[in-house]
Amino acid sequence: MRKRVRKASFAGSWYPAKARACEDEIRAYLEDAMLSVPAGESLVGGIVPHAGWYFSGSIACNVIASLREQSPLDVIVVFGMHLN
């Protein structure tokens, strides 16, 4: 069975076009992380915005980074297409 790979429609507009640039941008967001979980507390979930990396990349990475310390981590993705 041959896999079909869908072309990245928004690469270079809503997020960087090249994989290395994506990795660099994510690392920068994580280095600038401002969210922290208070001592003795744990998170049960998070909601992240999706408005392109320029607008929401930092907060999305911060929330996900805060959740990655939780165990076990379950991921639920709710997605709706909002383009015409």
HTML snippet that shows the backbone in 3Dmol.js (N, CA, C, O; Angstrom):
<script src="https://3Dmol.org/build/3Dmol-min.js"></script>
<div id="view" style="width:600px;height:400px;position:relative"></div>
<script>
const pdb = `
ATOM      1  N   MET A   1       0.837  -1.178   0.000  1.00  0.00           N
ATOM      2  CA  MET A   1       0.000   0.000   0.000  1.00  0.00           C
ATOM      3  C   MET A   1       0.884   1.245   0.000  1.00  0.00           C
ATOM      4  O   MET A   1       1.795   1.365   0.819  1.00  0.00           O
ATOM      5  N   ARG A   2       0.621   2.135  -0.887  1.00  0.00           N
ATOM      6  CA  ARG A   2       1.410   3.352  -1.019  1.00  0.00           C
ATOM      7  C   ARG A   2       0.800   4.469  -0.187  1.00  0.00           C
ATOM      8  O   ARG A   2      -0.394   4.748  -0.297  1.00  0.00           O
ATOM      9  N   LYS A   3       1.614   5.108   0.642  1.00  0.00           N
ATOM     10  CA  LYS A   3       1.129   6.215   1.462  1.00  0.00           C
ATOM     11  C   LYS A   3       1.105   7.498   0.648  1.00  0.00           C
ATOM     12  O   LYS A   3       2.013   7.783  -0.133  1.00  0.00           O
ATOM     13  N   ARG A   4       0.069   8.244   0.846  1.00  0.00           N
ATOM     14  CA  ARG A   4      -0.006   9.559   0.228  1.00  0.00           C
ATOM     15  C   ARG A   4       0.324  10.600   1.283  1.00  0.00           C
ATOM     16  O   ARG A   4      -0.191  10.534   2.400  1.00  0.00           O
ATOM     17  N   VAL A   5       1.158  11.540   0.952  1.00  0.00           N
ATOM     18  CA  VAL A   5       1.529  12.607   1.870  1.00  0.00           C
ATOM     19  C   VAL A   5       0.921  13.903   1.356  1.00  0.00           C
ATOM     20  O   VAL A   5       1.172  14.322   0.226  1.00  0.00           O
ATOM     21  N   ARG A   6       0.119  14.526   2.204  1.00  0.00           N
ATOM     22  CA  ARG A   6      -0.525  15.777   1.829  1.00  0.00           C
ATOM     23  C   ARG A   6       0.478  16.919   1.912  1.00  0.00           C
ATOM     24  O   ARG A   6       1.234  17.020   2.878  1.00  0.00           O
ATOM     25  N   LYS A   7       0.485  17.767   0.910  1.00  0.00           N
ATOM     26  CA  LYS A   7       1.358  18.934   0.890  1.00  0.00           C
ATOM     27  C   LYS A   7       0.983  19.872   2.030  1.00  0.00           C
ATOM     28  O   LYS A   7      -0.200  20.074   2.305  1.00  0.00           O
ATOM     29  N   ALA A   8       1.978  20.442   2.690  1.00  0.00           N
ATOM     30  CA  ALA A   8       1.755  21.398   3.775  1.00  0.00           C
ATOM     31  C   ALA A   8       1.243  22.707   3.181  1.00  0.00           C
ATOM     32  O   ALA A   8       2.019  23.511   2.664  1.00  0.00           O
ATOM     33  N   SER A   9      -0.047  22.908   3.259  1.00  0.00           N
ATOM     34  CA  SER A   9      -0.695  24.053   2.610  1.00  0.00           C
ATOM     35  C   SER A   9      -0.273  25.405   3.160  1.00  0.00           C
ATOM     36  O   SER A   9      -0.223  26.386   2.418  1.00  0.00           O
ATOM     37  N   PHE A  10       0.033  25.470   4.454  1.00  0.00           N
ATOM     38  CA  PHE A  10       0.284  26.765   5.075  1.00  0.00           C
ATOM     39  C   PHE A  10       1.738  26.984   5.473  1.00  0.00           C
ATOM     40  O   PHE A  10       2.064  27.978   6.122  1.00  0.00           O
ATOM     41  N   ALA A  11       2.607  26.063   5.088  1.00  0.00           N
ATOM     42  CA  ALA A  11       4.030  26.225   5.393  1.00  0.00           C
ATOM     43  C   ALA A  11       4.539  27.512   4.779  1.00  0.00           C
ATOM     44  O   ALA A  11       4.320  27.785   3.599  1.00  0.00           O
ATOM     45  N   GLY A  12       5.217  28.292   5.588  1.00  0.00           N
ATOM     46  CA  GLY A  12       5.754  29.560   5.119  1.00  0.00           C
ATOM     47  C   GLY A  12       4.806  30.730   5.337  1.00  0.00           C
ATOM     48  O   GLY A  12       5.159  31.879   5.072  1.00  0.00           O
ATOM     49  N   SER A  13       3.590  30.434   5.827  1.00  0.00           N
ATOM     50  CA  SER A  13       2.677  31.535   6.118  1.00  0.00           C
ATOM     51  C   SER A  13       2.233  31.484   7.586  1.00  0.00           C
ATOM     52  O   SER A  13       2.505  32.422   8.335  1.00  0.00           O
ATOM     53  N   TRP A  14       1.563  30.422   8.005  1.00  0.00           N
ATOM     54  CA  TRP A  14       1.109  30.331   9.391  1.00  0.00           C
ATOM     55  C   TRP A  14       2.199  29.780  10.305  1.00  0.00           C
ATOM     56  O   TRP A  14       2.124  29.925  11.526  1.00  0.00           O
ATOM     57  N   TYR A  15       3.195  29.159   9.720  1.00  0.00           N
ATOM     58  CA  TYR A  15       4.352  28.632  10.436  1.00  0.00           C
ATOM     59  C   TYR A  15       5.488  28.561   9.427  1.00  0.00           C
ATOM     60  O   TYR A  15       5.244  28.637   8.223  1.00  0.00           O
ATOM     61  N   PRO A  16       6.744  28.415   9.898  1.00  0.00           N
ATOM     62  CA  PRO A  16       7.868  28.405   8.967  1.00  0.00           C
ATOM     63  C   PRO A  16       7.765  27.299   7.916  1.00  0.00           C
ATOM     64  O   PRO A  16       7.132  26.268   8.143  1.00  0.00           O
ATOM     65  N   ALA A  17       8.386  27.524   6.784  1.00  0.00           N
ATOM     66  CA  ALA A  17       8.311  26.587   5.658  1.00  0.00           C
ATOM     67  C   ALA A  17       9.243  25.386   5.825  1.00  0.00           C
ATOM     68  O   ALA A  17       8.945  24.310   5.308  1.00  0.00           O
ATOM     69  N   LYS A  18      10.338  25.540   6.519  1.00  0.00           N
ATOM     70  CA  LYS A  18      11.342  24.480   6.646  1.00  0.00           C
ATOM     71  C   LYS A  18      11.312  23.843   8.031  1.00  0.00           C
ATOM     72  O   LYS A  18      11.065  24.520   9.029  1.00  0.00           O
ATOM     73  N   ALA A  19      11.566  22.535   8.084  1.00  0.00           N
ATOM     74  CA  ALA A  19      11.541  21.803   9.352  1.00  0.00           C
ATOM     75  C   ALA A  19      12.507  22.406  10.367  1.00  0.00           C
ATOM     76  O   ALA A  19      12.154  22.567  11.535  1.00  0.00           O
ATOM     77  N   ARG A  20      13.701  22.736   9.941  1.00  0.00           N
ATOM     78  CA  ARG A  20      14.694  23.295  10.871  1.00  0.00           C
ATOM     79  C   ARG A  20      14.216  24.610  11.466  1.00  0.00           C
ATOM     80  O   ARG A  20      14.417  24.857  12.656  1.00  0.00           O
ATOM     81  N   ALA A  21      13.591  25.451  10.665  1.00  0.00           N
ATOM     82  CA  ALA A  21      13.066  26.725  11.154  1.00  0.00           C
ATOM     83  C   ALA A  21      11.926  26.486  12.150  1.00  0.00           C
ATOM     84  O   ALA A  21      11.789  27.221  13.128  1.00  0.00           O
ATOM     85  N   CYS A  22      11.108  25.456  11.899  1.00  0.00           N
ATOM     86  CA  CYS A  22      10.037  25.105  12.841  1.00  0.00           C
ATOM     87  C   CYS A  22      10.646  24.685  14.183  1.00  0.00           C
ATOM     88  O   CYS A  22      10.210  25.141  15.240  1.00  0.00           O
ATOM     89  N   GLU A  23      11.645  23.822  14.131  1.00  0.00           N
ATOM     90  CA  GLU A  23      12.301  23.351  15.356  1.00  0.00           C
ATOM     91  C   GLU A  23      12.925  24.510  16.122  1.00  0.00           C
ATOM     92  O   GLU A  23      12.796  24.582  17.344  1.00  0.00           O
ATOM     93  N   ASP A  24      13.596  25.413  15.425  1.00  0.00           N
ATOM     94  CA  ASP A  24      14.221  26.565  16.074  1.00  0.00           C
ATOM     95  C   ASP A  24      13.187  27.459  16.746  1.00  0.00           C
ATOM     96  O   ASP A  24      13.405  27.940  17.858  1.00  0.00           O
ATOM     97  N   GLU A  25      12.074  27.679  16.077  1.00  0.00           N
ATOM     98  CA  GLU A  25      11.028  28.542  16.637  1.00  0.00           C
ATOM     99  C   GLU A  25      10.397  27.898  17.874  1.00  0.00           C
ATOM    100  O   GLU A  25      10.144  28.579  18.868  1.00  0.00           O
ATOM    101  N   ILE A  26      10.144  26.600  17.815  1.00  0.00           N
ATOM    102  CA  ILE A  26       9.581  25.901  18.968  1.00  0.00           C
ATOM    103  C   ILE A  26      10.550  25.958  20.141  1.00  0.00           C
ATOM    104  O   ILE A  26      10.133  26.212  21.271  1.00  0.00           O
ATOM    105  N   ARG A  27      11.834  25.725  19.894  1.00  0.00           N
ATOM    106  CA  ARG A  27      12.837  25.822  20.969  1.00  0.00           C
ATOM    107  C   ARG A  27      12.831  27.205  21.599  1.00  0.00           C
ATOM    108  O   ARG A  27      12.917  27.326  22.821  1.00  0.00           O
ATOM    109  N   ALA A  28      12.731  28.239  20.791  1.00  0.00           N
ATOM    110  CA  ALA A  28      12.706  29.611  21.309  1.00  0.00           C
ATOM    111  C   ALA A  28      11.470  29.833  22.181  1.00  0.00           C
ATOM    112  O   ALA A  28      11.566  30.458  23.238  1.00  0.00           O
ATOM    113  N   TYR A  29      10.313  29.329  21.750  1.00  0.00           N
ATOM    114  CA  TYR A  29       9.101  29.451  22.566  1.00  0.00           C
ATOM    115  C   TYR A  29       9.292  28.750  23.909  1.00  0.00           C
ATOM    116  O   TYR A  29       8.912  29.285  24.950  1.00  0.00           O
ATOM    117  N   LEU A  30       9.880  27.558  23.885  1.00  0.00           N
ATOM    118  CA  LEU A  30      10.069  26.801  25.121  1.00  0.00           C
ATOM    119  C   LEU A  30      11.084  27.458  26.048  1.00  0.00           C
ATOM    120  O   LEU A  30      10.927  27.410  27.268  1.00  0.00           O
ATOM    121  N   GLU A  31      12.118  28.069  25.488  1.00  0.00           N
ATOM    122  CA  GLU A  31      13.108  28.773  26.308  1.00  0.00           C
ATOM    123  C   GLU A  31      12.499  29.985  26.988  1.00  0.00           C
ATOM    124  O   GLU A  31      12.916  30.350  28.087  1.00  0.00           O
ATOM    125  N   ASP A  32      11.527  30.611  26.357  1.00  0.00           N
ATOM    126  CA  ASP A  32      10.875  31.796  26.901  1.00  0.00           C
ATOM    127  C   ASP A  32       9.630  31.445  27.718  1.00  0.00           C
ATOM    128  O   ASP A  32       8.825  32.321  28.035  1.00  0.00           O
ATOM    129  N   ALA A  33       9.474  30.167  28.057  1.00  0.00           N
ATOM    130  CA  ALA A  33       8.272  29.716  28.757  1.00  0.00           C
ATOM    131  C   ALA A  33       8.034  30.546  30.012  1.00  0.00           C
ATOM    132  O   ALA A  33       8.943  30.760  30.814  1.00  0.00           O
ATOM    133  N   MET A  34       6.795  31.011  30.167  1.00  0.00           N
ATOM    134  CA  MET A  34       6.438  31.840  31.315  1.00  0.00           C
ATOM    135  C   MET A  34       5.509  31.113  32.272  1.00  0.00           C
ATOM    136  O   MET A  34       5.383  31.519  33.427  1.00  0.00           O
ATOM    137  N   LEU A  35       4.864  30.062  31.828  1.00  0.00           N
ATOM    138  CA  LEU A  35       3.932  29.342  32.692  1.00  0.00           C
ATOM    139  C   LEU A  35       4.687  28.406  33.607  1.00  0.00           C
ATOM    140  O   LEU A  35       5.673  27.789  33.204  1.00  0.00           O
ATOM    141  N   SER A  36       4.229  28.302  34.826  1.00  0.00           N
ATOM    142  CA  SER A  36       4.816  27.321  35.738  1.00  0.00           C
ATOM    143  C   SER A  36       3.713  26.784  36.638  1.00  0.00           C
ATOM    144  O   SER A  36       2.763  27.490  36.978  1.00  0.00           O
ATOM    145  N   VAL A  37       3.859  25.546  37.006  1.00  0.00           N
ATOM    146  CA  VAL A  37       2.891  24.892  37.875  1.00  0.00           C
ATOM    147  C   VAL A  37       3.344  25.120  39.310  1.00  0.00           C
ATOM    148  O   VAL A  37       4.485  24.808  39.652  1.00  0.00           O
ATOM    149  N   PRO A  38       2.463  25.664  40.162  1.00  0.00           N
ATOM    150  CA  PRO A  38       2.842  25.882  41.569  1.00  0.00           C
ATOM    151  C   PRO A  38       3.275  24.572  42.234  1.00  0.00           C
ATOM    152  O   PRO A  38       2.759  23.505  41.903  1.00  0.00           O
ATOM    153  N   ALA A  39       4.208  24.656  43.156  1.00  0.00           N
ATOM    154  CA  ALA A  39       4.711  23.476  43.865  1.00  0.00           C
ATOM    155  C   ALA A  39       3.552  22.726  44.514  1.00  0.00           C
ATOM    156  O   ALA A  39       2.672  23.339  45.118  1.00  0.00           O
ATOM    157  N   GLY A  40       3.554  21.424  44.392  1.00  0.00           N
ATOM    158  CA  GLY A  40       2.529  20.584  44.986  1.00  0.00           C
ATOM    159  C   GLY A  40       1.244  20.499  44.186  1.00  0.00           C
ATOM    160  O   GLY A  40       0.323  19.783  44.580  1.00  0.00           O
ATOM    161  N   GLU A  41       1.159  21.205  43.086  1.00  0.00           N
ATOM    162  CA  GLU A  41      -0.037  21.189  42.246  1.00  0.00           C
ATOM    163  C   GLU A  41       0.220  20.344  41.002  1.00  0.00           C
ATOM    164  O   GLU A  41       1.370  20.122  40.622  1.00  0.00           O
ATOM    165  N   SER A  42      -0.836  19.882  40.382  1.00  0.00           N
ATOM    166  CA  SER A  42      -0.702  19.193  39.113  1.00  0.00           C
ATOM    167  C   SER A  42      -1.778  19.702  38.173  1.00  0.00           C
ATOM    168  O   SER A  42      -2.835  20.162  38.605  1.00  0.00           O
ATOM    169  N   LEU A  43      -1.499  19.616  36.904  1.00  0.00           N
ATOM    170  CA  LEU A  43      -2.445  20.052  35.886  1.00  0.00           C
ATOM    171  C   LEU A  43      -3.252  18.865  35.405  1.00  0.00           C
ATOM    172  O   LEU A  43      -2.762  17.736  35.385  1.00  0.00           O
ATOM    173  N   VAL A  44      -4.485  19.122  35.019  1.00  0.00           N
ATOM    174  CA  VAL A  44      -5.316  18.053  34.485  1.00  0.00           C
ATOM    175  C   VAL A  44      -5.594  18.268  33.004  1.00  0.00           C
ATOM    176  O   VAL A  44      -6.131  17.376  32.347  1.00  0.00           O
ATOM    177  N   GLY A  45      -5.248  19.409  32.472  1.00  0.00           N
ATOM    178  CA  GLY A  45      -5.485  19.662  31.057  1.00  0.00           C
ATOM    179  C   GLY A  45      -5.140  21.079  30.682  1.00  0.00           C
ATOM    180  O   GLY A  45      -4.785  21.901  31.527  1.00  0.00           O
ATOM    181  N   GLY A  46      -5.247  21.348  29.410  1.00  0.00           N
ATOM    182  CA  GLY A  46      -4.972  22.685  28.911  1.00  0.00           C
ATOM    183  C   GLY A  46      -5.674  22.903  27.592  1.00  0.00           C
ATOM    184  O   GLY A  46      -5.949  21.959  26.851  1.00  0.00           O
ATOM    185  N   ILE A  47      -5.956  24.134  27.313  1.00  0.00           N
ATOM    186  CA  ILE A  47      -6.556  24.513  26.038  1.00  0.00           C
ATOM    187  C   ILE A  47      -5.580  25.449  25.355  1.00  0.00           C
ATOM    188  O   ILE A  47      -5.128  26.427  25.949  1.00  0.00           O
ATOM    189  N   VAL A  48      -5.258  25.151  24.112  1.00  0.00           N
ATOM    190  CA  VAL A  48      -4.322  26.011  23.393  1.00  0.00           C
ATOM    191  C   VAL A  48      -5.005  26.627  22.175  1.00  0.00           C
ATOM    192  O   VAL A  48      -5.813  25.975  21.513  1.00  0.00           O
ATOM    193  N   PRO A  49      -4.682  27.864  21.887  1.00  0.00           N
ATOM    194  CA  PRO A  49      -5.271  28.514  20.714  1.00  0.00           C
ATOM    195  C   PRO A  49      -4.600  28.048  19.432  1.00  0.00           C
ATOM    196  O   PRO A  49      -3.489  27.519  19.453  1.00  0.00           O
ATOM    197  N   HIS A  50      -5.279  28.249  18.338  1.00  0.00           N
ATOM    198  CA  HIS A  50      -4.696  27.952  17.035  1.00  0.00           C
ATOM    199  C   HIS A  50      -4.988  29.136  16.122  1.00  0.00           C
ATOM    200  O   HIS A  50      -6.063  29.244  15.532  1.00  0.00           O
ATOM    201  N   ALA A  51      -4.010  30.007  16.026  1.00  0.00           N
ATOM    202  CA  ALA A  51      -4.184  31.193  15.185  1.00  0.00           C
ATOM    203  C   ALA A  51      -2.904  31.459  14.406  1.00  0.00           C
ATOM    204  O   ALA A  51      -2.573  32.610  14.120  1.00  0.00           O
ATOM    205  N   GLY A  52      -2.194  30.409  14.067  1.00  0.00           N
ATOM    206  CA  GLY A  52      -0.890  30.577  13.423  1.00  0.00           C
ATOM    207  C   GLY A  52       0.169  30.830  14.478  1.00  0.00           C
ATOM    208  O   GLY A  52      -0.122  31.398  15.530  1.00  0.00           O
ATOM    209  N   TRP A  53       1.359  30.422  14.212  1.00  0.00           N
ATOM    210  CA  TRP A  53       2.423  30.517  15.211  1.00  0.00           C
ATOM    211  C   TRP A  53       2.718  31.940  15.618  1.00  0.00           C
ATOM    212  O   TRP A  53       3.037  32.184  16.782  1.00  0.00           O
ATOM    213  N   TYR A  54       2.626  32.881  14.714  1.00  0.00           N
ATOM    214  CA  TYR A  54       2.924  34.279  15.026  1.00  0.00           C
ATOM    215  C   TYR A  54       2.033  34.769  16.165  1.00  0.00           C
ATOM    216  O   TYR A  54       2.491  35.486  17.054  1.00  0.00           O
ATOM    217  N   PHE A  55       0.771  34.384  16.133  1.00  0.00           N
ATOM    218  CA  PHE A  55      -0.190  34.862  17.117  1.00  0.00           C
ATOM    219  C   PHE A  55      -0.303  33.975  18.348  1.00  0.00           C
ATOM    220  O   PHE A  55      -0.482  34.486  19.454  1.00  0.00           O
ATOM    221  N   SER A  56      -0.201  32.656  18.183  1.00  0.00           N
ATOM    222  CA  SER A  56      -0.494  31.775  19.316  1.00  0.00           C
ATOM    223  C   SER A  56       0.560  30.721  19.605  1.00  0.00           C
ATOM    224  O   SER A  56       0.367  29.897  20.499  1.00  0.00           O
ATOM    225  N   GLY A  57       1.657  30.721  18.886  1.00  0.00           N
ATOM    226  CA  GLY A  57       2.680  29.705  19.078  1.00  0.00           C
ATOM    227  C   GLY A  57       3.276  29.686  20.467  1.00  0.00           C
ATOM    228  O   GLY A  57       3.495  28.617  21.037  1.00  0.00           O
ATOM    229  N   SER A  58       3.540  30.854  21.016  1.00  0.00           N
ATOM    230  CA  SER A  58       4.169  30.935  22.330  1.00  0.00           C
ATOM    231  C   SER A  58       3.282  30.347  23.421  1.00  0.00           C
ATOM    232  O   SER A  58       3.742  29.521  24.210  1.00  0.00           O
ATOM    233  N   ILE A  59       2.024  30.758  23.476  1.00  0.00           N
ATOM    234  CA  ILE A  59       1.143  30.249  24.530  1.00  0.00           C
ATOM    235  C   ILE A  59       0.875  28.762  24.339  1.00  0.00           C
ATOM    236  O   ILE A  59       0.809  28.023  25.321  1.00  0.00           O
ATOM    237  N   ALA A  60       0.721  28.311  23.109  1.00  0.00           N
ATOM    238  CA  ALA A  60       0.493  26.885  22.856  1.00  0.00           C
ATOM    239  C   ALA A  60       1.678  26.066  23.360  1.00  0.00           C
ATOM    240  O   ALA A  60       1.487  25.063  24.047  1.00  0.00           O
ATOM    241  N   CYS A  61       2.891  26.480  23.029  1.00  0.00           N
ATOM    242  CA  CYS A  61       4.081  25.752  23.483  1.00  0.00           C
ATOM    243  C   CYS A  61       4.216  25.788  24.998  1.00  0.00           C
ATOM    244  O   CYS A  61       4.627  24.798  25.602  1.00  0.00           O
ATOM    245  N   ASN A  62       3.879  26.904  25.619  1.00  0.00           N
ATOM    246  CA  ASN A  62       3.957  27.017  27.073  1.00  0.00           C
ATOM    247  C   ASN A  62       2.987  26.060  27.760  1.00  0.00           C
ATOM    248  O   ASN A  62       3.356  25.399  28.730  1.00  0.00           O
ATOM    249  N   VAL A  63       1.763  25.980  27.272  1.00  0.00           N
ATOM    250  CA  VAL A  63       0.777  25.083  27.875  1.00  0.00           C
ATOM    251  C   VAL A  63       1.216  23.631  27.701  1.00  0.00           C
ATOM    252  O   VAL A  63       1.184  22.853  28.654  1.00  0.00           O
ATOM    253  N   ILE A  64       1.620  23.272  26.503  1.00  0.00           N
ATOM    254  CA  ILE A  64       2.031  21.891  26.233  1.00  0.00           C
ATOM    255  C   ILE A  64       3.264  21.529  27.064  1.00  0.00           C
ATOM    256  O   ILE A  64       3.349  20.418  27.586  1.00  0.00           O
ATOM    257  N   ALA A  65       4.216  22.450  27.191  1.00  0.00           N
ATOM    258  CA  ALA A  65       5.406  22.195  28.001  1.00  0.00           C
ATOM    259  C   ALA A  65       5.035  21.986  29.461  1.00  0.00           C
ATOM    260  O   ALA A  65       5.631  21.141  30.128  1.00  0.00           O
ATOM    261  N   SER A  66       4.067  22.732  29.969  1.00  0.00           N
ATOM    262  CA  SER A  66       3.633  22.570  31.356  1.00  0.00           C
ATOM    263  C   SER A  66       2.976  21.217  31.566  1.00  0.00           C
ATOM    264  O   SER A  66       3.128  20.612  32.628  1.00  0.00           O
ATOM    265  N   LEU A  67       2.251  20.736  30.569  1.00  0.00           N
ATOM    266  CA  LEU A  67       1.558  19.450  30.680  1.00  0.00           C
ATOM    267  C   LEU A  67       2.487  18.250  30.519  1.00  0.00           C
ATOM    268  O   LEU A  67       2.184  17.164  31.014  1.00  0.00           O
ATOM    269  N   ARG A  68       3.600  18.432  29.841  1.00  0.00           N
ATOM    270  CA  ARG A  68       4.447  17.262  29.563  1.00  0.00           C
ATOM    271  C   ARG A  68       5.068  16.665  30.818  1.00  0.00           C
ATOM    272  O   ARG A  68       5.531  15.524  30.794  1.00  0.00           O
ATOM    273  N   GLU A  69       5.083  17.417  31.912  1.00  0.00           N
ATOM    274  CA  GLU A  69       5.631  16.904  33.159  1.00  0.00           C
ATOM    275  C   GLU A  69       4.637  16.009  33.891  1.00  0.00           C
ATOM    276  O   GLU A  69       5.016  15.300  34.823  1.00  0.00           O
ATOM    277  N   GLN A  70       3.383  16.032  33.486  1.00  0.00           N
ATOM    278  CA  GLN A  70       2.341  15.243  34.137  1.00  0.00           C
ATOM    279  C   GLN A  70       2.418  13.795  33.657  1.00  0.00           C
ATOM    280  O   GLN A  70       2.820  13.526  32.525  1.00  0.00           O
ATOM    281  N   SER A  71       2.033  12.881  34.516  1.00  0.00           N
ATOM    282  CA  SER A  71       2.083  11.480  34.149  1.00  0.00           C
ATOM    283  C   SER A  71       0.831  10.796  34.660  1.00  0.00           C
ATOM    284  O   SER A  71       0.452  11.049  35.804  1.00  0.00           O
ATOM    285  N   PRO A  72       0.182   9.974  33.916  1.00  0.00           N
ATOM    286  CA  PRO A  72       0.377   9.756  32.485  1.00  0.00           C
ATOM    287  C   PRO A  72      -0.246  10.900  31.696  1.00  0.00           C
ATOM    288  O   PRO A  72      -1.180  11.550  32.165  1.00  0.00           O
ATOM    289  N   LEU A  73       0.259  11.135  30.530  1.00  0.00           N
ATOM    290  CA  LEU A  73      -0.233  12.210  29.682  1.00  0.00           C
ATOM    291  C   LEU A  73      -1.094  11.627  28.575  1.00  0.00           C
ATOM    292  O   LEU A  73      -0.628  10.808  27.782  1.00  0.00           O
ATOM    293  N   ASP A  74      -2.338  12.046  28.523  1.00  0.00           N
ATOM    294  CA  ASP A  74      -3.251  11.686  27.440  1.00  0.00           C
ATOM    295  C   ASP A  74      -3.434  12.932  26.588  1.00  0.00           C
ATOM    296  O   ASP A  74      -3.452  14.049  27.107  1.00  0.00           O
ATOM    297  N   VAL A  75      -3.568  12.746  25.309  1.00  0.00           N
ATOM    298  CA  VAL A  75      -3.758  13.865  24.393  1.00  0.00           C
ATOM    299  C   VAL A  75      -5.081  13.696  23.670  1.00  0.00           C
ATOM    300  O   VAL A  75      -5.366  12.641  23.103  1.00  0.00           O
ATOM    301  N   ILE A  76      -5.877  14.742  23.696  1.00  0.00           N
ATOM    302  CA  ILE A  76      -7.134  14.770  22.958  1.00  0.00           C
ATOM    303  C   ILE A  76      -7.089  15.997  22.068  1.00  0.00           C
ATOM    304  O   ILE A  76      -6.857  17.110  22.540  1.00  0.00           O
ATOM    305  N   VAL A  77      -7.308  15.792  20.793  1.00  0.00           N
ATOM    306  CA  VAL A  77      -7.282  16.890  19.836  1.00  0.00           C
ATOM    307  C   VAL A  77      -8.681  17.074  19.267  1.00  0.00           C
ATOM    308  O   VAL A  77      -9.278  16.140  18.731  1.00  0.00           O
ATOM    309  N   VAL A  78      -9.190  18.287  19.392  1.00  0.00           N
ATOM    310  CA  VAL A  78     -10.473  18.632  18.805  1.00  0.00           C
ATOM    311  C   VAL A  78     -10.168  19.659  17.731  1.00  0.00           C
ATOM    312  O   VAL A  78      -9.568  20.698  18.003  1.00  0.00           O
ATOM    313  N   PHE A  79     -10.583  19.364  16.515  1.00  0.00           N
ATOM    314  CA  PHE A  79     -10.207  20.221  15.400  1.00  0.00           C
ATOM    315  C   PHE A  79     -11.406  20.477  14.526  1.00  0.00           C
ATOM    316  O   PHE A  79     -12.199  19.571  14.266  1.00  0.00           O
ATOM    317  N   GLY A  80     -11.542  21.673  14.083  1.00  0.00           N
ATOM    318  CA  GLY A  80     -12.586  22.008  13.127  1.00  0.00           C
ATOM    319  C   GLY A  80     -11.991  22.902  12.060  1.00  0.00           C
ATOM    320  O   GLY A  80     -11.271  23.848  12.379  1.00  0.00           O
ATOM    321  N   MET A  81     -12.267  22.629  10.844  1.00  0.00           N
ATOM    322  CA  MET A  81     -11.763  23.449   9.749  1.00  0.00           C
ATOM    323  C   MET A  81     -12.516  24.761   9.733  1.00  0.00           C
ATOM    324  O   MET A  81     -13.747  24.775   9.766  1.00  0.00           O
ATOM    325  N   HIS A  82     -11.792  25.855   9.682  1.00  0.00           N
ATOM    326  CA  HIS A  82     -12.440  27.159   9.745  1.00  0.00           C
ATOM    327  C   HIS A  82     -12.202  27.992   8.497  1.00  0.00           C
ATOM    328  O   HIS A  82     -12.397  29.207   8.504  1.00  0.00           O
ATOM    329  N   LEU A  83     -11.785  27.341   7.442  1.00  0.00           N
ATOM    330  CA  LEU A  83     -11.560  28.055   6.185  1.00  0.00           C
ATOM    331  C   LEU A  83     -12.681  27.728   5.205  1.00  0.00           C
ATOM    332  O   LEU A  83     -13.281  26.654   5.265  1.00  0.00           O
ATOM    333  N   ASN A  84     -12.950  28.648   4.322  1.00  0.00           N
ATOM    334  CA  ASN A  84     -13.959  28.387   3.293  1.00  0.00           C
ATOM    335  C   ASN A  84     -13.354  27.647   2.125  1.00  0.00           C
ATOM    336  O   ASN A  84     -14.055  27.340   1.160  1.00  0.00           O
TER     337      ASN A  84
END
`;
const viewer = $3Dmol.createViewer("view");
viewer.addModel(pdb, "pdb");
viewer.setStyle({}, {cartoon: {color: "spectrum"}});
viewer.zoomTo();
viewer.render();
</script>
